[in-house]
Amino acid sequence: MTIDSARGAPPGVGQDASPELVQLLTPEGERVEHPDYPLDLGDQEIRDLYRDLVIVRRIDLEAVALTRQGELGIWASLLGQEAAQIGSGRALSDNDMVFPTYREHAVAWCRQVEAVRLLGLFRGVNHSGWDPAEHNFHLYTIVIGSQTLHATGYAMGIQRDGVLGTPNAAATIAYFGDGATSQGDVNEAFVYASVFNAPIVFFCQNNQWAISEPLERQSRVPLYQRANGFGFPGVRVDGNDVFACMAVTRKALEAARSGQGPTLIEAYTYRMGAHTTTDDPTRYRLAAELEAWKLKDPIERVKAYLVKNQLASTDYFEEIDTEAKQIGKDLRKACLELPDPQPLAMFENVYAEPHPLITEEQEQFAAYLASFEEASS
């Protein structure tokens, strides 16, 4: 099995998909076939994907609202990128290991990480909130691109375990944005993954903007073509098409698990919201661009498919909306009930073993806190 490279420039906003863009579901909800990426989904599986998309968007919107109300310090919205994350997340096997950035909330949903655990990190009440080994979902990475090196090293470990090509085979997947492709860490990860034929999928969510820098200031060639220079396949997929993202990621993961090495997937999508809640995108991009991409909404195209093929009723959509609202309500309540950590807890888990400097600082801070108690007594 090989992953076929595509050729050409990215499709223009509002245009039909270009030949190099893998697409299985059009913005109008029409199912199309691709010879290299077949996908056979049952009716219930499609309804389940729709449910995933709606719920993770509701979780995201609730987190944004909590941030605006001062309950979270910051939040990186996934608005508009739900299909890229759900499609790829649902393509994973239980054995695969995920290395996310700080925006993969939908992939976390797929790996059964409770949403409130994500919020705990952004609320500042814990260091991470979940056990990576329990979910095969690594901790969020704030340093841009560094997780690609971690993922490559983990993949090389899988390779040395000798399980590739067996029923216990696994792969890693590293998520990052278009801006991260300009980082040295990402390119170093490409080198190591290629030279050692590591079982890894590099999943780039090209949402067009590296904070306020547009794609044309990041690369003179389509991002998926960069893989050619490192010696492994690259493919561009419609990042707003949950079917295509699932099919392409499945094939790339199967290739990795069978010992065929890395693949770069460029999910061509769009960041509908701000980079984070500290950002104001109206200062650097046009409203017309946003409006054009709303027509490619990943949720609406799945809904259109379900309606056209009479696979879901009005009652079904209302039930999903009601469920999503309840999940949002429960999430808000759980977030507000998160206990504040003890002040001295920030010194825990800094190093694996006791460290004299940390111990000294902890003792100094403990004495500082104790001085308030003495003053009040």
Residue pairs with C-beta under 8 A, 6 or more apart in sequence:
1 251
1 254
1 255
1 258
1 260
2 233
2 255
2 260
3 233
3 234
3 235
3 251
3 252
3 255
3 263
4 36
4 233
4 235
5 224
5 225
5 227
5 228
5 233
5 234
5 235
6 19
6 20
6 21
6 22
6 224
6 234
6 235
6 236
7 19
7 20
7 225
8 18
8 19
8 20
8 222
9 18
9 222
10 18
10 21
10 215
10 222
10 236
10 268
11 17
11 18
11 21
11 268
13 289
13 292
13 293
14 292
14 295
17 23
17 26
17 238
20 222
20 236
21 236
21 237
21 238
21 268
22 34
22 36
22 37
22 235
22 236
22 237
22 238
22 244
22 247
22 248
23 32
23 34
23 237
23 238
23 241
23 244
24 31
24 32
24 33
24 34
24 37
24 39
24 238
24 241
24 243
24 244
24 247
25 31
25 32
25 238
25 241
25 242
25 243
25 244
25 301
25 302
25 305
26 32
26 301
27 240
27 295
27 296
27 297
27 300
27 301
28 301
28 304
29 300
29 301
29 302
29 303
29 304
29 305
29 306
29 307
29 308
30 305
30 308
31 243
31 305
34 244
34 247
36 251
37 244
37 247
37 248
37 251
38 247
39 243
39 244
39 246
39 247
41 49
41 243
43 311
46 302
46 305
46 306
46 311
47 306
47 311
47 312
47 316
49 86
49 87
49 90
49 242
49 243
49 246
49 302
50 299
50 302
50 303
50 306
50 312
50 320
51 320
51 323
52 82
52 86
52 90
52 106
52 109
52 110
53 82
53 83
53 86
53 242
53 298
53 299
53 302
54 299
54 320
54 321
54 324
55 109
55 320
55 323
55 324
55 327
56 78
56 82
56 85
56 86
56 105
56 106
56 109
57 78
57 79
57 82
57 299
57 324
58 324
58 325
58 327
58 328
59 105
59 109
59 115
59 327
59 328
59 331
60 77
60 78
60 79
60 105
61 79
61 328
62 328
62 331
62 332
63 72
63 75
63 77
63 105
63 115
63 118
63 119
63 122
63 331
64 75
64 77
64 273
64 277
65 332
66 72
66 75
66 119
66 332
66 335
67 73
67 74
67 75
67 122
67 277
68 277
71 123
71 335
71 336
72 119
72 122
72 123
72 277
72 335
73 122
73 123
73 124
74 122
74 276
74 277
74 278
75 122
75 276
75 277
76 101
76 102
76 103
76 275
76 276
76 277
77 103
77 271
77 272
77 273
77 274
77 276
77 277
78 85
78 103
78 104
78 105
78 106
79 271
79 272
79 273
80 207
80 240
80 269
80 270
80 271
80 272
80 273
80 293
80 297
80 298
81 103
81 106
81 205
81 207
81 239
81 267
81 269
81 270
81 271
81 272
82 106
82 242
82 298
82 299
83 239
83 240
83 241
83 242
83 245
83 269
83 298
83 299
83 302
84 203
84 205
84 239
84 240
84 245
84 267
84 269
84 298
85 104
85 105
85 106
85 107
85 110
85 175
85 205
86 106
86 109
86 110
86 242
86 245
87 241
87 242
87 243
87 244
87 245
87 246
87 249
88 107
88 173
88 203
88 245
88 246
88 249
88 265
88 267
89 98
89 106
89 107
89 109
89 110
89 111
90 110
90 246
91 245
91 246
91 247
91 249
91 250
91 253
92 98
92 110
92 111
92 173
92 249
92 253
93 170
93 253
93 257
94 136
95 136
95 168
95 169
95 170
96 136
96 170
96 171
96 172
96 173
96 253
97 136
97 137
97 138
97 151
97 154
97 158
97 170
97 171
97 172
97 173
98 104
98 107
98 111
98 136
98 137
98 138
98 172
98 173
98 175
99 138
99 141
99 147
99 148
99 150
99 151
99 154
99 172
99 173
99 174
99 175
100 107
100 108
100 137
100 138
100 140
100 141
100 147
100 175
101 140
101 141
101 144
101 147
101 175
101 176
101 177
101 180
102 140
102 141
102 142
103 175
103 177
103 205
104 140
104 175
105 115
105 118
107 137
107 175
108 115
108 118
108 135
108 137
109 115
111 135
111 136
111 137
112 135
113 130
113 135
113 137
114 130
115 327
115 331
116 331
116 334
116 335
116 338
117 126
117 129
117 130
118 129
118 140
119 331
119 334
119 335
119 338
120 126
120 129
120 335
120 338
121 127
121 128
121 129
121 140
123 335
123 338
125 338
125 339
125 340
125 341
126 341
127 349
128 139
128 140
130 137
130 139
132 138
132 139
138 147
138 150
138 151
141 147
141 150
144 176
144 177
144 179
144 180
144 183
144 185
145 176
145 180
145 183
145 184
145 185
145 186
145 189
146 185
147 174
147 175
147 176
148 174
148 176
148 180
148 185
148 186
148 189
148 190
148 202
149 185
149 188
149 189
149 192
150 174
151 172
151 173
151 174
151 189
151 200
152 172
152 174
152 189
152 192
152 193
152 198
152 200
153 192
154 172
155 171
155 172
155 193
155 198
155 199
155 200
155 256
155 262
156 192
156 196
156 198
158 164
158 170
158 171
158 172
158 199
159 196
159 197
159 198
159 199
163 169
163 170
164 199
164 257
164 258
164 259
165 257
165 258
165 259
169 199
169 257
169 258
170 199
170 257
171 199
171 200
171 201
171 253
171 256
171 257
172 198
172 199
172 200
172 201
172 256
173 200
173 201
173 202
173 203
173 249
173 253
174 189
174 200
174 201
174 202
174 203
175 203
175 205
176 186
176 202
176 203
176 204
176 205
177 204
177 205
177 206
177 207
177 210
178 204
178 205
178 206
178 207
178 208
178 209
178 210
178 215
178 218
178 219
178 223
179 209
179 210
179 211
179 213
179 218
180 186
180 204
180 210
181 187
181 204
181 218
181 219
181 223
181 226
182 210
182 218
182 219
186 202
189 202
190 202
190 226
190 227
190 230
190 232
190 262
190 264
191 230
192 198
193 200
193 202
193 230
193 232
193 261
193 262
194 230
194 231
194 232
194 261
194 262
197 259
197 260
197 261
197 262
198 256
198 261
198 262
199 256
199 257
199 259
199 261
199 262
200 256
200 262
201 249
201 252
201 253
201 256
201 262
201 263
201 265
202 227
202 262
202 263
202 264
202 265
203 249
203 265
203 267
204 223
204 224
204 264
204 265
204 266
204 267
205 239
205 267
205 269
206 215
206 223
206 239
206 266
206 267
206 268
206 269
207 239
207 269
207 270
207 271
208 214
208 215
208 269
208 270
208 271
209 215
209 271
209 275
209 281
209 284
209 285
210 218
211 275
211 279
212 275
212 279
212 281
212 283
212 284
214 285
215 223
219 226
222 236
222 266
223 234
223 236
223 264
223 266
224 234
224 235
224 236
224 264
224 265
224 266
225 234
226 234
226 264
227 233
227 234
227 262
227 263
227 264
228 234
232 261
232 262
232 263
232 264
233 263
233 264
234 263
234 264
234 265
234 266
235 248
235 252
235 263
235 264
235 265
235 266
236 265
236 266
236 268
237 244
237 245
237 248
237 265
237 266
237 267
237 268
238 244
238 245
238 267
238 268
238 269
239 245
239 267
239 268
239 269
239 270
240 269
240 270
240 296
240 297
240 298
240 301
241 298
241 301
242 298
242 302
245 267
248 265
249 265
252 263
252 265
255 261
255 263
256 262
256 263
269 298
270 293
270 296
271 281
272 290
272 293
272 294
273 281
274 280
274 281
275 281
303 312
303 317
305 311
306 312
306 316
343 365
343 369
344 362
344 365
344 366
344 369
347 358
347 361
347 362
347 365
350 358
351 358
